[in-house]
Amino acid sequence: MYAVIFKATTNKLDENYFSTAKRMRELAINEYGCKEFTAVTEGSQEIAISYWDSLEQIKAWKANSEHIMAQELGKSKWYSDYKVEIVEVISEKEI
């Protein structure tokens, strides 16, 4: 399993942001196999973690045309900076 960790510093978030975020979460889960998607914001700091079975699913999600448009809006409007990390998840049972 893999986790995508998205960390960002937000600018002012508008209604379009919230509707787009909801749509992106639904799309990731319903069409690309995302297992879980959790996001929290505290002040101007946002972190979102999504869980996936494969890197192929993550790559397909990244290439989705709606997601690409949302990414562009994020870069130009909603976030002053951001960072994405992809990590392999090792369960406690494996240690």
C-alpha positions in Angstrom: 0.0 0.0 0.0 1.1 3.6 -0.7 0.2 6.9 0.9 0.2 10.3 -0.9 0.9 13.1 1.6 0.0 16.6 0.4 1.1 19.5 2.6 0.3 23.1 1.7 0.1 26.6 2.9 -3.3 28.0 1.9 -4.3 31.4 0.6 -7.9 32.4 1.0 -10.1 29.5 0.2 -13.4 30.2 -1.7 -16.5 28.1 -2.4 -15.0 26.8 -5.6 -12.2 25.4 -3.6 -14.5 23.4 -1.3 -16.7 22.1 -4.1 -13.6 21.1 -6.1 -12.0 19.4 -3.1 -15.2 17.4 -2.6 -15.3 16.4 -6.3 -11.6 15.4 -6.3 -12.1 13.2 -3.2 -15.1 11.5 -4.8 -13.3 11.0 -8.1 -10.2 9.5 -6.5 -12.2 7.1 -4.4 -14.9 6.1 -6.9 -12.9 6.0 -10.2 -9.2 5.5 -9.3 -9.3 3.1 -6.3 -8.2 5.4 -3.5 -8.9 3.5 -0.3 -9.1 6.4 2.1 -8.7 10.2 1.9 -8.3 12.4 4.9 -7.7 16.1 4.9 -7.3 18.7 7.7 -6.6 22.4 7.9 -5.3 24.3 10.8 -4.8 28.0 10.3 -3.2 28.3 6.9 -1.7 24.8 7.0 -3.3 21.9 5.2 -2.4 18.3 5.1 -4.2 15.6 3.1 -3.3 11.9 3.1 -4.7 9.4 0.7 -4.1 5.6 0.6 -3.7 3.5 -2.6 -3.0 -0.1 -3.5 -0.5 0.7 -6.3 1.7 3.4 -7.9 -0.2 2.8 -11.1 -3.4 4.1 -9.5 -1.6 7.2 -8.2 -0.1 7.9 -11.6 -3.5 7.5 -13.3 -5.1 9.8 -10.7 -2.4 12.4 -11.2 -3.0 12.4 -15.0 -6.8 12.8 -14.8 -7.9 15.9 -16.7 -10.2 17.3 -13.9 -7.4 16.7 -11.4 -4.9 18.5 -13.6 -7.3 21.5 -13.7 -7.7 21.4 -9.9 -3.9 21.3 -9.5 -3.5 24.4 -11.7 -6.1 26.3 -9.7 -4.3 25.2 -6.5 -1.0 26.5 -7.9 -2.4 29.8 -9.1 -5.0 30.6 -6.5 -5.5 28.4 -3.4 -1.9 27.6 -2.2 1.1 29.8 -1.7 3.3 26.6 -1.6 2.8 22.9 -1.4 4.7 19.6 -1.3 3.7 16.1 -2.3 5.3 12.9 -1.0 4.6 9.4 -1.9 5.5 6.7 0.6 5.2 3.0 0.9 3.1 2.0 4.0 4.4 -0.8 6.1 1.8 -2.2 8.6 2.6 -2.7 12.2 2.2 -6.4 11.7 5.1 -6.4 9.3 7.6 -5.1 11.8 
